[in-house]
Amino acid sequence: NFFDISKMDSEMAVSEVADSGYIQQNSMPEDDPNKNEQPPSVEGSKPRWGPQHAGAKELASLYSGGKRLQEILSVGMCFPLLAVVFGFLCYHFQRDNCVATILSAVAGMLAADFIAGMLHWGADTWGSVDVPVLGKHFLRSFREHHVDPTAITRHDFIETNGDNCLLTVPFLAYQVYKFLTLSPQEIHATYTWECFIFFLAFFVMLTNQIHKWSHTYFGLPWWVTLLQDYHIILPRRHHRIHHVSPHETYYCITTGWLNYPLEMINFWSRTEEFITAVTGAKPRADDMAWAKKSS
């Protein structure tokens, strides 16, 4: 049974999927260019993945007008708030803040990578599309992504980034409130923290765009591929490791910096074992059900 993978198998997973031949054979060939061509399924002629997969078609059809409206509003609130907070930070910047600002940017990237990993793991591993509100509005896209990984490359800016923008809005709004109500002395005392929250929000907002770039093999701006090549943001080959079924590893998708250390301590598998022991829930049950859909 897929859900009875032994601990030894889990520990071997990283070394197995890191082999380029293994990845090429067991993940979707995305460099074709994004035409979603694939070898026949081992079960017969049914697509293993891509837009013609039965599960992918059904999941794509669940994208609703209400969801679109939520994404538009989220993007519409996020970017003005980012601009206002950035303006306040520039206004209150002092020369002695230089080093702390740089460190807060790096810390914000690391924190965003971990938070993105936690949310990605949680949405991939638990819950169901049938869960009220959360299922069709938030988990649906995660299920679609595993049966049609390059669907994200066909999503526009709003659909790609709407949910991540929504996550940042309460924190950015609170920052604006503090800048408007605190004295200059109080702001200076907490300036490094405010920089960290801003950079965290910025990279959380950007995470799914970076994720989209990691699935885009043609037509990327030169500076995006440069950032990928130097692993400043999530590289394409690095993220492909996650897309080897059953999608149980390498969840961090902002920079991907934390993937290897988290795998070395078996963070995800041990957390799943604990949750299963406490609740009896099976990891990735809904994800596997959608992958197996044939009609």
Secondary structure, 3 states (H helix, E strand, C coil): CHHHCCHHHHHHHHHHHCCHHHHHHHCCCCCCCCCCCCCCCCCCCCCCCCCCCHHHHHHHHCCCHHHHHHHHHHHHHHHHHHHHHHHHHHHHCCHHHHHHHHHHHHHHHHHHHHHHHHHHHHHHHCCCCCCCCHHHHHHHHHHHHHHCHHHHHHCCHHHHHHHHHHHHHHHHHHHHHHHHHCCHHHHHHCHHHHHHHHHHHHHHHHHHHHHHHHCCCCCCCHHHHHHHHCCCCCCHHHHHCCCCCCCCCCCCCCCCCCHHHHHHCCHHHHHHHHHHHHHCCCCCHHHHHHHCCCC
